[in-house]
Structure formats: C-alpha cells, structure tokens
Amino acid sequence: MTFLSIFYYFIVVEKTENILLLSFTIIAFVVLCGVYMTKLSIGPLQEHIDNLQNFSCETLHELNLPLSTIQSNLSMLKKGMKNEKDLKRASRIQSACEMLQQRYDELDYMIKRQSLKIIKESFELNELIEQRVEFLSRIYQNFEFKLELETTRVTNDKIGLSKVIDNLIDNGVKYSQKIHKIDIKLKDFSLEIKDYGCGIDEVELIQIFDNYYQSNQNINGFGIGLSMVQRFCDNNNISLNINSTPKVGTTVLLKFKS
C-alpha cells in the first residue's frame, strides 16, 4: 500500500511532468514490488527446504540403529559358526552391511554439505587408501592392487576424498584391458594411481573433465566421475594431474599440501 500511495502522489496529486523523476519512480516501484513478491515466495520454499532437511537428518539417524544392530549381531553369530557355507553367507551379509554403511556415510556427508557445515578432519591418508582398496578388492577380485604407502597425515574432507579414491580406482579397473593391475603409491604428500589400460590420447585428455564425457561409450557409467574429482580437488586445495598414453595406461597424481 505504501508503494501505491507514493505512486499516486506523484502522478495524481503533484501531476509531475518531470519525465526523469516519473521514470525513476516507476522503476523504484517495480523493483520494490519485485523484492516484496520475492520475499513472499521464498518464505514457504525455505520452510519446505528446512522441513525436508530435518526429515532427512531424522530418518538417517533412525537408520543408524538397525544397521548397527545387524552388524554387531552378525559379528556375534560368526564367532559360533563352523560350517563353511554358513561362514560364506555371513561374509556376504557383512559385505552388504558395509555397502549400506558407506551409503549411510555418504548421505550424512551430503546433508552436512547442504547445511554448509565444515567437514574437514585430520586422518592418516595411507589408512584411508588401505580401507578403500580392501573394500574394492572384494568387488574386483580378479585385480591385483599393488600398494606402496608412506604414513601421511592430512587434514581434509575424508568422506569426499574416499569418493575420489573410489572413482579413480574404479576408472582404472574399467579401462584396463589385458593387465588386471592397479599400482597405488603414496609418498611426499603425493598420491599416484596407475593403471595399465587403454590410455587416453591428447585430444581426449582435454575433454575428460567435462560432465558426461566418456572416452569409451561401451563402458558402463555416466561420465561424471572425473568431473566430480576435479571439482573436489579444486575446492580442497589438491593439485590434480593426469598423464596418459594410448595402449599403455593412465597415471593420476593428487598432490596434497603438507
């Protein structure tokens, strides 16, 4: 009503003929109306986002209890098992629980990122790499993972870095051909992941960080892995370099700040 009153005053009461003043009044009126309408529309949307975020946090919290219960009881049951078939079944259940735990951690990570919470912690990078390789080696059982890891403590986004390591190893596996081997070396705050796959030529090397780009369309995937890796490295002060030779292999180098 205040905006309309001011507009009415200049047009009807003052009968202003100053085009510049009239134009400024109209523009100001439109802008102020826009701001007011934006506030009206954003309010319910923000409330909906807050409610959705609270629901996600509460649901995630509720999922933690049954997952922990399954894991703890499974460990107790395995201690009393002697039959080889039962032990194999229990191991498969344990692997499934570990995968669910990883999805749980990633959901928790995404919620915290949406809340703009700082997700950095100090940890041993070599231990994280060992954990990821142990997990992935159960999926890629026909691959040899050669590790040379120097004890290295870093402060970073641990879960985000886990996803980066998984993506890089997964790419190495997918693009490997006859030599089923991945070399992983950690020294002087540099992480090197090397495969012996099909490699990438210079032209493709320029495009690999683009969203949805895949050098080989016959390989399953969405082409977003390296884009995510580059974005994470840029946001966390990690230098990223990729060297590749067609029919020889690819080496990815991550350089951390000491």
C-alpha positions in Angstrom: 0.0 0.0 0.0 2.9 2.3 0.7 4.3 1.9 -2.8 0.9 2.6 -4.3 0.4 5.7 -2.2 3.8 7.1 -3.3 3.0 6.3 -7.0 -0.5 8.0 -6.7 1.0 11.1 -5.0 3.5 11.8 -7.9 1.0 11.1 -10.7 -2.3 12.5 -9.4 -1.6 15.0 -6.6 1.7 16.5 -7.9 0.8 16.0 -11.5 4.5 15.8 -12.2 5.8 16.4 -15.7 9.4 15.6 -14.9 9.9 12.5 -17.1 13.1 11.5 -15.4 11.6 11.7 -11.9 8.5 9.8 -13.2 10.6 7.1 -14.8 12.7 6.8 -11.6 9.5 6.5 -9.5 8.1 3.7 -11.8 11.4 1.8 -11.8 11.7 2.1 -8.0 8.1 1.0 -7.6 8.7 -2.1 -9.9 11.9 -3.0 -8.1 10.4 -2.7 -4.6 7.4 -4.7 -5.7 9.7 -7.4 -7.1 11.6 -7.6 -3.8 8.4 -7.8 -1.8 7.0 -10.6 -4.0 10.3 -12.5 -3.9 10.2 -12.4 -0.1 6.6 -13.7 -0.1 7.5 -16.6 -2.5 10.8 -17.6 -0.9 9.4 -17.9 2.6 7.3 -21.0 2.0 10.1 -22.5 -0.2 12.7 -22.0 2.5 10.4 -23.6 5.1 9.8 -26.6 2.8 13.6 -27.0 2.4 14.2 -26.8 6.2 11.5 -29.3 6.8 12.9 -31.7 4.2 16.4 -31.3 5.7 15.1 -32.0 9.2 13.3 -35.1 7.9 16.4 -36.3 6.2 18.5 -35.9 9.3 15.9 -37.7 11.5 15.5 -40.5 9.0 19.2 -41.0 8.7 19.5 -41.1 12.5 16.8 -43.8 12.7 18.6 -45.9 10.1 21.8 -46.0 12.1 20.3 -48.1 14.9 19.1 -51.1 12.8 22.3 -51.1 10.8 24.5 -51.1 13.9 22.3 -53.9 15.4 22.7 -56.1 12.3 26.5 -55.6 12.2 27.0 -56.3 15.9 24.8 -59.4 16.0 26.4 -60.7 12.8 29.8 -60.5 14.4 28.5 -62.5 17.4 26.9 -65.1 15.2 30.1 -65.6 13.1 32.1 -66.4 16.2 29.9 -69.6 16.7 29.9 -70.6 13.1 32.0 -73.5 11.9 30.2 -74.6 8.7 32.0 -73.2 5.6 28.7 -72.4 3.8 27.3 -70.6 6.7 30.5 -68.5 7.0 30.3 -67.6 3.3 26.7 -66.5 3.7 27.6 -64.4 6.8 30.5 -62.8 4.9 28.2 -61.8 2.1 25.8 -60.3 4.6 28.7 -58.4 6.2 29.8 -57.1 2.8 26.2 -55.9 2.1 26.2 -54.2 5.6 29.4 -52.4 4.8 28.0 -51.2 1.5 24.9 -49.9 3.3 27.2 -48.2 5.9 29.0 -46.5 3.1 25.8 -45.2 1.6 24.8 -44.1 5.1 28.0 -42.1 5.5 27.6 -40.6 2.0 24.0 -39.5 2.8 25.2 -38.0 6.1 28.0 -36.3 4.2 25.6 -34.8 1.6 23.3 -33.5 4.3 26.2 -31.8 6.0 27.3 -30.2 2.8 23.8 -28.9 2.1 24.0 -27.3 5.6 27.3 -25.7 4.7 29.0 -27.4 7.7 32.8 -27.7 7.6 33.6 -31.4 7.0 37.3 -31.4 7.5 39.2 -33.7 9.8 42.8 -34.9 10.4 43.4 -38.5 9.5 46.0 -40.9 8.1 45.7 -40.9 4.3 47.5 -44.2 4.0 45.0 -45.9 6.2 42.1 -44.5 4.2 43.6 -45.8 1.0 44.1 -49.3 2.5 40.4 -49.3 3.6 39.2 -48.3 0.2 41.4 -50.8 -1.6 40.3 -53.6 0.9 36.6 -52.7 0.1 37.1 -52.5 -3.7 39.2 -55.7 -3.9 36.2 -57.7 -2.8 34.3 -56.3 -5.8 37.2 -56.6 -8.3 38.6 -60.0 -7.2 40.4 -60.6 -10.4 42.5 -57.4 -10.0 45.9 -57.1 -8.3 46.4 -53.9 -6.2 50.0 -53.1 -5.5 50.4 -50.6 -2.6 53.4 -48.5 -1.6 52.1 -46.2 1.1 54.1 -43.9 3.2 52.5 -42.8 6.5 50.9 -39.4 5.6 48.6 -37.4 7.9 46.4 -34.8 6.2 43.5 -32.5 7.1 40.7 -32.8 4.6 37.2 -33.9 3.7 37.6 -37.6 4.5 34.3 -38.9 3.0 34.6 -36.7 -0.1 38.2 -37.9 -0.6 37.0 -41.5 -0.2 34.7 -41.0 -3.1 37.5 -39.5 -5.1 39.8 -42.5 -4.5 36.9 -44.9 -5.3 36.3 -43.1 -8.6 39.9 -43.1 -9.7 40.4 -46.8 -8.9 37.1 -47.7 -10.5 38.1 -45.8 -13.7 41.5 -47.7 -13.7 39.6 -51.0 -13.4 37.0 -50.2 -16.1 39.5 -49.0 -18.7 42.0 -51.8 -18.0 42.4 -54.4 -20.8 44.6 -57.4 -20.5 46.7 -56.4 -17.5 44.5 -56.5 -14.4 46.7 -54.5 -12.1 46.5 -51.1 -10.4 49.6 -49.5 -8.7 48.9 -47.1 -5.9 51.8 -45.1 -4.4 51.7 -42.5 -1.6 54.9 -40.5 -0.9 55.8 -36.9 -0.1 52.1 -36.0 0.1 51.6 -37.2 -3.4 49.1 -40.0 -4.3 49.7 -41.8 -7.6 47.1 -44.2 -9.0 48.4 -46.0 -12.1 46.6 -48.4 -14.4 47.8 -50.4 -17.5 44.7 -49.9 -19.6 43.7 -48.4 -23.0 45.0 -45.0 -22.1 43.8 -41.6 -23.5 45.1 -39.5 -26.4 45.9 -35.8 -26.1 42.7 -34.7 -27.7 40.5 -36.7 -25.3 42.7 -35.7 -22.3 41.4 -32.1 -22.7 37.7 -33.3 -22.5 37.8 -35.9 -19.7 36.8 -33.4 -17.0 33.6 -32.4 -18.9 30.4 -33.6 -17.4 29.0 -36.8 -19.1 32.1 -37.2 -21.3 33.2 -40.8 -21.8 36.2 -41.8 -24.0 34.7 -45.3 -24.4 30.9 -45.4 -24.9 30.8 -49.2 -24.5 31.8 -48.9 -20.8 29.1 -48.6 -18.2 28.9 -45.3 -16.4 27.6 -41.7 -16.6 30.8 -39.9 -17.3 30.6 -37.7 -14.2 33.3 -39.3 -12.1 36.3 -37.2 -13.2 34.2 -34.0 -13.2 33.4 -34.7 -9.6 37.1 -35.5 -8.8 38.3 -32.2 -10.4 35.6 -30.2 -8.5 36.5 -31.8 -5.2 40.3 -31.2 -5.8 39.7 -27.5 -6.7 37.6 -27.0 -3.6 40.1 -28.7 -1.2 43.4 -27.3 -2.4 44.6 -30.6 -4.0 46.6 -30.4 -7.2 45.3 -32.8 -9.9 47.3 -34.1 -12.9 46.7 -36.9 -15.4 49.3 -38.4 -17.7 48.2 -41.0 -20.2 49.5 -42.8 -23.2 47.2 -44.8 -25.6 47.6 -48.6 -25.2 50.0 -48.1 -22.3 47.9 -46.8 -19.4 47.0 -43.8 -17.3 48.5 -42.2 -14.2 46.6 -39.9 -11.9 48.5 -37.7 -9.5 47.0 -36.0 -6.5 49.3 -33.6 -4.6 48.3 -32.6 -1.1 49.6 -29.6 0.9 52.0 -30.7 3.6 
